[in-house]
Amino acid sequence: MNTVMNNGATVLKSSLLLMWSRYLLVFGGGVVLLAGMFFLNITQGEAGIGIQTLIDAFVAPQDVADHHVIRTLRLPRATMGLLAGAALAAAGTLLQTITRNPLSSTETLGINSGAFLAVNAAAVFFPAAFSSNSLIVAFIGGLAAIALVYAMAGGLTASPVRLTLAGMAVTLAIGAVSGTLQLMYEENTGRLLAWGSGSLEQTNWSGVRFAVPWIFPSALIAVALSRSLDLFELGDEMAQSLGQRVPLVRMTSLLLAVLLAAATVSVVGGIGFIGLIAPHLMRLIGIRRHLPLLISSMIWGAIVLLGADTLARMVADGSDELSAGAVTAIIGGPWMIWLAIRARKGGGHLQRSSDSSTLASRLSGRTPYPVLLMVLAVLFVVIWFLGISLGSLRLHISDILAAMAGGGDELTRNIIFNMRLPRMLVAAVAGAALAASGLLLQGIVKNPLADPSIVGVSAGAGVGALLLLIVLPHIHISWLPAAAFAGAFASAAIVYAVSRRSGMNPAILVLVGVAVSAMGSGIIQMLVIQAKIRASAALSWLAGSTYARTWEELWQLMIWPAVLLPVAWWLCRKLDLLALSDEVPTGLGVNVIRTRIWAGIIGVAIAAAAVATVGTVGFVGLIAPHAARILIGHNHRRLLPATLLIGALLLMTADLVGRLLFSPKEIPSGLVVALLGAPYFIALMRKSVARK
């Protein structure tokens, strides 16, 4: 008996020792590391400041330049980083608890994007009101965004993966609108550009003074809710039986999270993944109760953000400084992939698109296939003709026909053959290539949400193309597709390798693809700044633009679809069989793995060629195959021509609308497609919820 009691006491003592060691590491080590990171951050910048100068500025401040720089620039910046990191981490902890979703954060639930869009819109349309009410504007934007996310995902009972997918879809849609506003009203939003990507840069203490009255009380209330949040994790019924007012706690926590995010976005812009990383680090260490969890998350959130900002300034080249938001995206992408793998057991099953299946069964067969192709071809000619005719200078039919026949005046011929015709043809070929890529990717992963942009291929291609331009600036442009291919294949390989472990679960595949895209976008932003590409030009390329495309670019682009699409058509029969279970095609002599690999290579290659030419255009590969499937059914050989035509029509129409809508200002085609595609993606998810 005594032996058992002694053993029990020893185990208890060991547990207590382990717990205190853990707390000492998290809190004691965290505070020391935070202080070190705080001072290291202050030393970074164009003006080299040593430790002794830093100490002097604190202990015995003098009227010298270095001390002024520390007190008015560096110290406010580091303090703001500390506050923002802590606020985002606290918001992430609250969101993960009330949604019971390990993937929740202000970034993944669209709150940051909603707040940023509201601030952008207010800066454009209500500049006077915006300057004095930026926090209210950001708060309303963030609240509206998360309300939309909940509505899309199916309400409070939505699975973690579904909630995150809805959040990322809302983020994409809002990002497209924000990008359009920035391009349309560059003068009004110009100063918001660097800020929008998450920059801690401060020119005085006004940002800190603005944020403190909101962040401190919100954080204190969150800490006061700790016990209620502990009970919250037991489940709604259990918490209510223990006397908790679950709806009130949930709503209060949600409002606090949005307010913390809004206060941060109002000052430093959208910084993602801090709220995802910090709480998980603490939970991995073994901290479960919310009082220590919230406090430790805030400490380590501040460490992560200050570390990201310090790293960004270390790699900065002169005045071109990388934003902390880009660094956190690069760090947060892999983290989100890892969490997605862990969350796959939590559900989030998105079935194959029975939306298109159901509609296809209703619509296909009503209209003969040749007639459908004919209608699409006629539409193609009409849009093509409108694209040639309309613009800042409108051309009449007689002038166009005369120029096509070799006559007409020189100005008309110049406009048609050197400006509008190559541009429209590039849009047509790129749209067709992206659409074919989407069809192949959807076929091999049996996922109606697969698209070159959503599964990370477009961002990877963009990284490859930009890397080549920076590393070898004098290389001929014909090498650009090869670099884009390398980047696209690297991204696709990551997505495939990770998703394979989940049995190619559609939701996990999209989630991993979104994470890879976010990481790729962060790298692209870093490369753009390092390469000193002008902001507006970089924005246009990143948004996907067919502006000023030439015949040379058209020929380079056409090579890849011309070579690969016949092979894709040959594989279409096998893709029909892959739509069934793997046993059926195997029994019929089809090598399933080899077919998937070849179809994947072709899909990634033609998407990379398109991205290398027109930038990161999204959603064409999602919309075109889906629309074609609704019209025709599931026969891939019949689908391919229709998908190509619809893809070409989409990008040509986007090019035309972007050119005319706010003429003479142009909206990049990719943004127009995104404005249409993101709601389509949202509707697709919403319907899957309704079926469920």
C-alpha positions in Angstrom: 0.0 0.0 0.0 2.8 2.4 1.0 4.6 1.5 -2.2 1.6 2.3 -4.3 1.2 5.6 -2.5 4.8 6.5 -2.9 4.6 5.7 -6.6 1.5 7.8 -7.0 3.3 10.7 -5.2 6.3 10.3 -7.5 4.1 10.4 -10.6 2.3 13.5 -9.3 5.5 15.2 -8.4 6.9 14.4 -11.9 3.7 15.8 -13.5 3.9 19.0 -11.5 7.6 19.3 -12.3 6.8 18.9 -16.0 4.0 21.4 -15.9 6.1 24.0 -14.1 8.9 23.4 -16.6 6.5 23.9 -19.4 5.1 27.1 -17.9 8.6 28.4 -17.2 9.6 27.7 -20.8 6.4 29.3 -22.3 6.2 32.4 -20.1 9.7 33.0 -18.7 11.4 32.0 -21.9 8.7 33.7 -24.0 9.1 37.0 -22.2 12.9 36.9 -22.5 12.7 36.1 -26.2 10.1 38.8 -26.7 12.3 41.4 -25.1 15.2 40.2 -27.2 13.2 40.3 -30.4 11.8 43.8 -29.4 15.3 45.3 -29.1 16.6 43.4 -32.2 13.7 44.8 -34.2 14.6 48.4 -33.1 18.2 47.9 -34.3 17.1 47.0 -37.9 16.8 49.6 -40.6 18.7 51.7 -43.1 20.5 53.6 -40.3 22.7 51.2 -38.4 22.0 51.5 -34.7 24.1 49.6 -32.2 23.1 48.2 -28.9 25.0 50.9 -27.0 23.2 53.7 -28.9 19.9 51.9 -28.1 20.7 51.7 -24.4 21.7 55.4 -24.4 18.5 56.4 -26.1 16.5 54.7 -23.3 18.7 55.6 -20.3 20.0 59.0 -21.3 18.1 60.3 -24.3 19.8 63.2 -26.1 18.9 65.5 -28.9 20.8 63.6 -31.6 19.6 62.0 -34.9 20.0 58.3 -33.8 18.0 58.9 -30.6 15.3 60.7 -32.5 15.1 57.8 -35.0 14.7 55.3 -32.1 12.1 57.3 -30.2 9.9 58.4 -33.2 10.3 55.6 -35.7 11.8 52.4 -34.4 10.2 52.3 -31.0 6.7 53.0 -32.2 7.1 50.3 -34.9 8.3 47.6 -32.5 5.6 48.5 -30.0 3.0 48.3 -32.8 4.3 44.9 -33.8 4.0 43.7 -30.2 0.5 45.0 -30.0 -0.6 43.7 -33.4 0.9 40.2 -32.8 -0.7 39.9 -29.4 -4.1 41.1 -30.7 -4.2 38.7 -33.7 -3.1 35.8 -31.5 -5.9 36.6 -29.0 -8.4 36.9 -31.8 -7.3 33.5 -33.2 -7.6 31.8 -29.9 -11.1 33.1 -29.4 -12.2 32.1 -32.9 -10.7 28.6 -32.6 -12.6 28.1 -29.4 -16.0 29.3 -30.4 -15.9 27.6 -33.8 -14.2 24.5 -32.4 -12.1 24.8 -35.5 -8.3 24.5 -35.3 -8.1 26.3 -38.7 -9.9 29.4 -37.6 -8.1 32.8 -37.6 -8.9 36.3 -38.7 -7.2 35.4 -42.0 -8.8 32.1 -42.8 -12.3 33.3 -41.9 -12.1 36.4 -44.1 -12.2 39.0 -41.3 -8.9 40.7 -42.3 -10.0 40.9 -45.9 -13.5 42.2 -45.1 -11.9 44.9 -42.9 -9.4 45.8 -45.6 -12.1 46.1 -48.3 -14.2 48.3 -46.1 -11.2 50.6 -45.4 -10.4 50.7 -49.1 -14.0 51.5 -50.1 -14.2 54.2 -47.4 -10.9 55.7 -48.5 -12.2 56.0 -52.1 -15.9 57.0 -51.5 -15.9 58.6 -48.1 -12.4 59.9 -47.4 -13.5 62.5 -44.8 -15.5 60.0 -42.8 -12.8 57.4 -43.2 -10.0 59.4 -41.6 -11.9 59.8 -38.3 -13.8 56.5 -38.2 -11.4 53.9 -39.7 -11.9 51.5 -36.8 -15.7 51.5 -37.2 -15.3 51.0 -40.9 -12.9 48.1 -40.5 -15.1 46.6 -37.7 -18.2 46.6 -39.9 -16.3 45.1 -42.8 -14.8 42.3 -40.7 -18.2 41.5 -39.2 -19.9 41.4 -42.6 -17.2 39.1 -43.9 -17.5 36.5 -41.1 -21.3 36.7 -41.3 -21.0 35.7 -45.0 -18.6 32.9 -44.1 -21.0 31.4 -41.6 -23.9 31.7 -44.0 -21.9 29.9 -46.7 -20.6 27.2 -44.6 -24.0 26.2 -43.2 -24.1 28.1 -39.9 -22.7 27.4 -36.4 -22.7 23.6 -37.0 -20.4 23.8 -40.0 -17.4 21.4 -40.0 -13.9 22.9 -39.5 -12.8 22.3 -43.1 -16.0 23.6 -44.6 -15.8 26.7 -42.5 -12.2 27.4 -43.5 -13.0 26.7 -47.2 -15.9 29.2 -47.0 -13.5 31.7 -45.3 -10.9 31.3 -48.0 -13.6 31.7 -50.8 -14.8 34.9 -49.2 -11.2 36.1 -48.9 -10.7 35.4 -52.6 -13.9 37.3 -53.6 -13.2 40.2 -51.4 -9.5 40.3 -52.6 -10.8 40.7 -56.1 -13.0 43.6 -55.2 -10.2 45.3 -53.2 -7.8 44.8 -56.1 -10.2 46.4 -58.5 -10.7 49.4 -56.2 -6.9 49.8 -55.8 -6.4 49.8 -59.5 -9.4 52.0 -60.3 -8.6 54.6 -57.7 -4.9 54.4 -57.5 -4.5 57.9 -56.2 -7.0 57.4 -53.3 -5.7 54.0 -52.3 -2.0 54.4 -53.3 -0.9 55.0 -49.7 -2.9 51.9 -48.7 -1.0 49.6 -51.1 2.0 48.7 -48.9 -0.2 48.9 -45.8 -2.7 46.5 -47.2 -0.1 43.7 -47.4 0.6 44.2 -43.7 3.3 46.7 -42.9 4.4 47.7 -39.4 6.0 50.9 -40.6 5.2 53.8 -38.3 6.2 57.5 -38.6 5.2 58.5 -35.1 3.3 57.2 -32.0 -0.2 58.0 -33.4 -0.8 54.4 -34.5 0.1 53.0 -31.1 -2.0 55.7 -29.3 -5.0 54.7 -31.6 -4.7 51.0 -31.1 -4.0 50.7 -27.4 -7.4 51.9 -26.1 -9.1 49.1 -28.2 -6.6 46.3 -27.9 -5.9 46.4 -24.2 -9.6 46.4 -23.0 -10.5 43.8 -25.6 -7.7 41.5 -24.5 -8.6 42.0 -20.8 -12.3 41.1 -21.5 -11.1 38.0 -23.4 -8.9 37.0 -20.4 -11.9 37.5 -18.1 -13.9 35.1 -20.3 -11.3 32.4 -19.8 -13.4 30.2 -17.5 -16.4 30.4 -19.7 -14.3 29.5 -22.7 -12.9 26.5 -20.8 -16.5 25.2 -20.3 -17.3 26.1 -23.9 -15.0 23.3 -25.1 -17.1 20.8 -23.3 -19.9 21.3 -25.8 -22.9 23.6 -25.8 -25.2 21.3 -23.8 -22.6 20.6 -21.1 -21.7 24.3 -20.8 -25.4 25.3 -20.5 -26.0 22.7 -17.9 -23.1 24.2 -15.9 -24.8 27.6 -16.0 -23.0 29.2 -19.0 -24.9 31.4 -21.4 -23.4 29.9 -24.5 -24.9 32.3 -27.1 -23.8 35.3 -25.1 -20.3 34.0 -24.7 -20.0 33.0 -28.3 -21.3 36.4 -29.6 -19.1 38.3 -27.1 -16.0 36.4 -28.1 -16.8 36.8 -31.8 -17.2 40.6 -31.4 -14.0 40.8 -29.5 -12.1 38.8 -32.1 -13.5 41.1 -34.9 -12.7 44.2 -32.9 -9.1 43.1 -32.2 -8.6 42.3 -35.9 -10.2 45.7 -36.9 -8.0 47.6 -34.5 -5.0 45.9 -36.0 -6.0 46.2 -39.7 -6.8 49.9 -39.1 -3.2 50.6 -38.3 -1.0 47.9 -39.9 -3.2 46.3 -42.6 -3.9 42.7 -43.1 -1.4 40.4 -41.4 -2.3 36.8 -41.7 -1.5 33.5 -40.0 -0.4 34.9 -36.6 -3.7 33.9 -35.1 -3.3 30.5 -36.6 0.3 29.8 -35.5 0.5 31.2 -32.0 -2.5 29.4 -30.3 -1.4 26.1 -31.9 2.1 26.4 -30.7 0.8 26.8 -27.2 -1.7 23.9 -27.5 1.1 21.7 -28.9 3.2 22.4 -25.8 0.2 21.2 -23.8 -1.5 24.4 -22.6 -5.3 23.9 -22.7 -6.9 26.2 -20.1 -7.8 29.5 -21.6 -6.2 31.8 -19.0 -2.7 30.7 -19.7 -3.5 29.9 -23.3 -4.6 33.4 -24.1 -1.7 35.1 -22.3 0.9 32.8 -23.7 -0.6 33.0 -27.3 -0.4 36.8 -27.1 3.3 36.6 -26.0 4.2 34.2 -28.8 2.1 36.0 -31.3 4.0 39.1 -30.7 7.3 37.2 -30.9 6.3 35.7 -34.3 5.2 39.0 -35.8 8.3 40.9 -34.5 10.4 38.1 -35.8 8.7 38.3 -39.2 9.2 42.0 -39.3 12.8 41.7 -38.3 13.5 39.2 -40.9 11.7 41.3 -43.5 14.0 44.3 -42.7 17.1 42.1 -42.7 16.5 41.1 -46.3 15.3 44.6 -47.3 17.2 46.3 -50.1 17.5 50.0 -49.4 14.1 51.7 -49.2 12.2 48.7 -50.7 11.1 46.9 -47.6 9.3 43.6 -47.6 6.1 43.6 -45.6 5.7 41.6 -42.5 2.5 40.2 -43.9 4.4 38.6 -46.8 6.8 36.9 -44.4 4.0 35.6 -42.2 2.2 34.2 -45.3 5.4 32.3 -46.3 5.7 30.9 -42.8 1.9 30.4 -42.3 1.4 28.4 -45.5 3.2 25.3 -44.4 1.6 25.6 -41.0 -1.8 25.6 -42.5 -1.0 22.6 -44.6 0.0 20.7 -41.5 -3.2 21.7 -39.7 -5.3 20.7 -42.7 -3.8 17.2 -42.6 -4.5 17.0 -38.9 -8.1 18.3 -39.4 -9.0 15.8 -42.1 -10.5 13.5 -39.6 -12.8 16.3 -38.6 -14.9 16.0 -41.7 -15.5 18.6 -44.4 -16.6 16.2 -47.1 -17.4 17.9 -50.3 -19.0 15.4 -52.6 -18.5 15.4 -56.3 -20.4 18.0 -58.0 -23.9 16.6 -58.2 -25.0 20.2 -59.0 -23.5 19.8 -62.4 -24.5 16.2 -62.5 -28.1 16.9 -61.8 -28.3 19.9 -64.2 -26.4 17.9 -66.8 -28.9 15.1 -66.7 -31.7 17.7 -67.2 -30.0 19.8 -69.9 -27.7 17.5 -71.8 -29.6 15.8 -74.6 -32.1 18.6 -75.0 -29.8 20.5 -77.4 -27.8 18.5 -79.9 -24.1 18.6 -79.3 -23.2 20.1 -82.7 -25.7 22.9 -82.2 -24.2 23.7 -78.8 -20.7 23.9 -80.3 -22.1 26.0 -83.1 -23.7 28.4 -80.6 -20.5 28.7 -78.6 -18.5 29.3 -81.8 -20.9 32.0 -82.9 -20.6 33.7 -79.5 -16.8 33.4 -79.8 -16.9 35.3 -83.1 -19.3 37.9 -81.7 -17.1 38.6 -78.7 -14.0 38.5 -80.8 -15.5 41.0 -83.2 -16.7 43.3 -80.4 -13.2 43.1 -78.9 -11.7 44.3 -82.2 -14.4 47.0 -82.7 -14.8 48.6 -79.2 -12.3 50.7 -77.3 -11.2 54.2 -76.9 -11.5 54.5 -80.7 -14.5 52.7 -82.0 -14.1 51.0 -85.4 -17.0 50.3 -87.8 -17.6 47.0 -89.5 -16.7 48.3 -92.9 -13.3 49.6 -91.5 -12.5 46.3 -89.9 -13.5 44.3 -93.0 -11.4 46.6 -95.2 -8.4 46.2 -92.9 -8.8 42.5 -92.9 -8.8 42.5 -96.6 -5.6 44.4 -96.7 -7.0 47.9 -97.3 -8.2 50.7 -95.0 -6.1 53.5 -93.5 -2.9 52.9 -91.6 -4.2 54.0 -88.2 -7.0 51.4 -88.4 -4.7 48.6 -89.4 -2.3 49.6 -86.7 -5.0 49.5 -84.0 -6.4 46.1 -85.3 -3.2 44.2 -86.1 -0.8 45.6 -83.5 -3.1 46.3 -80.6 -6.4 44.6 -80.4 -6.1 41.5 -82.5 -3.0 40.0 -80.7 -4.5 40.9 -77.4 -7.8 39.2 -78.0 -6.2 36.1 -79.4 -3.9 35.9 -76.4 -6.9 36.1 -74.1 -8.7 33.4 -76.1 -5.8 31.0 -76.1 -4.9 31.6 -72.4 -8.6 31.2 -71.4 -8.8 28.0 -73.4 -5.6 26.7 -71.9 -6.7 27.4 -68.3 -10.1 25.9 -68.9 -8.6 22.7 -70.4 -6.2 22.5 -67.4 -9.2 22.8 -65.0 -11.0 20.0 -66.9 -8.0 17.7 -66.6 -7.3 18.5 -62.9 -11.0 18.0 -62.0 -11.0 14.7 -63.9 -8.0 13.2 -62.2 -8.8 14.2 -58.6 -12.6 13.8 -59.0 -13.0 17.2 -57.5 -15.3 19.9 -59.1 -13.4 22.6 -57.1 -10.0 21.9 -58.6 -8.7 24.8 -60.6 -5.1 25.8 -61.5 -5.4 28.9 -59.3 -7.2 27.2 -56.3 -4.8 24.2 -56.2 -1.7 26.4 -56.2 -0.5 25.9 -59.7 -0.9 29.5 -60.8 0.9 31.0 -57.8 3.7 28.4 -58.3 4.0 29.4 -62.0 4.1 33.0 -61.0 6.9 32.4 -58.5 8.9 30.5 -61.2 8.5 33.2 -63.8 9.4 36.0 -61.4 12.4 34.2 -60.1 13.8 33.8 -63.6 13.3 37.5 -64.3 15.1 38.5 -61.1 18.0 36.0 -61.2 18.6 36.2 -64.9 17.2 39.7 -65.9 18.8 39.6 -69.4 17.5 36.2 -70.4 15.2 36.0 -73.5 11.5 36.0 -72.7 11.1 32.6 -74.5 12.5 31.0 -71.3 9.7 32.4 -69.2 7.3 29.4 -69.8 10.0 27.0 -68.7 10.5 28.8 -65.4 6.7 29.0 -65.0 6.5 25.2 -65.6 9.1 24.5 -63.0 7.2 26.6 -60.4 3.9 25.2 -61.3 5.1 21.6 -61.1 6.8 22.2 -57.8 3.5 23.6 -56.4 1.4 20.8 -57.9 3.9 18.2 -56.4 3.5 19.7 -52.9 -0.3 19.7 -53.2 -0.4 16.2 -54.6 2.0 14.8 -52.1 0.2 16.2 -49.1 -3.3 15.5 -50.4 -2.4 11.9 -51.3 -2.1 11.1 -47.6 -5.8 12.0 -47.1 -6.8 9.8 -50.1 -7.2 12.9 -52.3 -10.0 14.1 -50.2 -11.5 17.0 -52.2 -11.8 19.4 -49.3 -8.3 18.7 -48.1 -6.9 19.1 -51.6 -8.4 22.5 -52.0 -7.3 23.6 -48.5 -3.7 22.6 -49.2 -3.9 24.3 -52.6 -5.1 27.5 -51.0 -2.3 27.3 -48.4 0.3 26.8 -51.2 -1.3 29.7 -53.1 -1.0 31.9 -50.0 2.6 31.0 -49.6 3.3 31.5 -53.3 1.6 35.0 -53.1 3.8 35.9 -50.2 6.9 34.9 -52.1 5.7 36.7 -55.2 5.2 39.9 -53.2 8.7 39.5 -51.8 10.2 39.1 -55.2 8.2 42.0 -56.6 9.6 44.3 -54.0 13.1 42.9 -54.3 13.0 43.3 -58.1 11.8 46.9 -57.7 8.8 46.3 -60.0 6.5 49.2 -60.0 3.5 48.6 -57.7 0.8 49.2 -60.3 2.6 47.1 -62.9 3.1 44.3 -60.3 -0.6 44.5 -59.3 -1.7 44.2 -62.9 0.5 41.2 -63.5 -0.5 39.5 -60.3 -4.1 40.1 -61.0 -3.8 38.7 -64.5 -3.7 41.1 -67.4 -4.0 40.7 -71.2 -3.0 44.4 -71.7 -0.6 45.1 -74.5 0.1 41.5 -75.4 2.0 41.0 -78.7 2.1 38.5 -81.5 5.4 37.1 -80.2 3.7 36.3 -76.9 0.8 34.7 -78.7 3.1 32.3 -80.7 5.0 31.3 -77.6 1.7 30.6 -75.8 0.2 28.7 -78.7 3.0 26.1 -78.9 2.0 24.4 -75.7 -1.8 23.9 -76.2 -1.1 22.9 -79.8 1.2 20.1 -78.7 -0.5 19.0 -75.5 -4.3 19.3 -76.3 -4.3 16.4 -78.8 -2.7 14.2 -76.1 -5.3 15.5 -73.6 -8.1 14.6 -76.1 -6.6 11.1 -76.4 -6.6 10.7 -72.6 -10.3 11.8 -72.3 -11.6 8.3 -72.7 -9.5 7.2 -69.8 -10.7 10.1 -67.7 -14.3 8.9 -68.2 -13.3 5.6 -66.6 -11.4 7.4 -63.8 -14.7 9.0 -62.8 -15.8 5.5 -61.7 -14.0 3.6 -58.9 -10.4 2.7 -59.5 -11.2 -1.0 -59.8 -13.3 -0.5 -63.0 -10.6 1.2 -65.2 -8.0 -1.2 -63.8 -10.2 -4.2 -64.8 -10.5 -2.7 -68.3 -6.7 -2.5 -68.6 -6.3 1.2 -67.8 -3.2 2.1 -65.8 -4.9 4.5 -63.3 -1.7 6.0 -61.8 0.0 6.5 -65.2 -3.2 8.1 -66.6 -3.4 10.5 -63.6 0.2 11.4 -63.9 0.1 12.2 -67.6 -3.2 14.1 -67.3 -1.8 16.0 -64.4 1.4 16.9 -66.3 -0.5 18.2 -69.2 -2.9 20.1 -67.1 -0.2 21.8 -65.1 1.9 22.5 -68.2 -0.7 24.3 -70.2 -1.8 26.3 -67.1 1.8 27.3 -66.6 2.1 28.5 -70.2 -1.0 30.6 -69.7 0.2 32.1 -66.4 3.6 32.9 -67.9 1.8 35.0 -70.6 -1.1 36.6 -68.8 -0.3 36.4 -65.1 -2.2 34.7 -62.4 -5.7 34.5 -63.8 -8.0 32.5 -61.6 -11.4 30.8 -61.8 -11.4 30.2 -65.5 -10.4 26.6 -64.9 -13.2 26.3 -62.4 -16.1 27.9 -64.2 -15.5 26.7 -67.8 -15.5 22.9 -67.2 -18.4 23.2 -64.7 -20.5 25.1 -67.2 -19.6 22.7 -70.0 -20.5 19.8 -67.8 -23.9 21.3 -67.2 -24.6 21.7 -70.9 -23.1 18.5 -72.2 -22.7 15.8 -69.5 -19.6 13.9 -68.4 -18.2 12.6 -71.7 -14.7 14.2 -71.6 -14.1 14.0 -75.4 -17.3 16.0 -75.9 -16.5 18.2 -72.9 -13.0 19.3 -74.1 -14.0 21.4 -77.2 -16.9 23.0 -75.3 -14.6 23.7 -72.3 -12.0 25.3 -74.6 -14.6 27.6 -76.2 -16.2 28.6 -72.9 -12.7 29.3 -71.4 -11.8 31.5 -74.4 -15.1 33.3 -74.2 -14.7 34.0 -70.5 -11.2 35.6 -70.8 -12.1 37.4 -74.0 -15.2 38.8 -72.3 -13.3 39.7 -69.2 -10.7 41.5 -71.3 -13.4 43.4 -73.1 -15.3 44.4 -70.0 -12.1 45.4 -68.2 -11.2 47.6 -71.1 -14.6 49.3 -71.4 -16.1 49.5 -68.0 -14.1 52.4 -66.6 -12.4 53.5 -69.9 -9.8 54.9 -70.2 -8.8 53.1 -67.0 -8.4 49.4 -67.5 -9.3 46.6 -65.0 -7.1 43.5 -65.4 -8.9 40.6 -66.9 -8.0 38.4 -64.0 -9.9 40.7 -61.6 -13.0 40.7 -63.8 -12.9 36.9 -63.9 -12.4 36.7 -60.1 -15.3 39.0 -59.5 -17.5 36.5 -61.4 -15.7 33.4 -60.3 -15.5 33.9 -56.6 -19.3 34.2 -56.2 -19.7 31.1 -58.4 -17.3 29.2 -56.1 -19.3 30.4 -53.1 -22.6 29.3 -54.7 -21.1 25.9 -55.5 -20.2 25.5 -51.8 -23.5 26.8 -50.7 -25.4 24.2 -52.8 -23.3 21.4 -51.4 -24.3 22.6 -47.9 -28.0 22.6 -49.0 -27.7 19.1 -50.3 -26.1 18.0 -47.1 
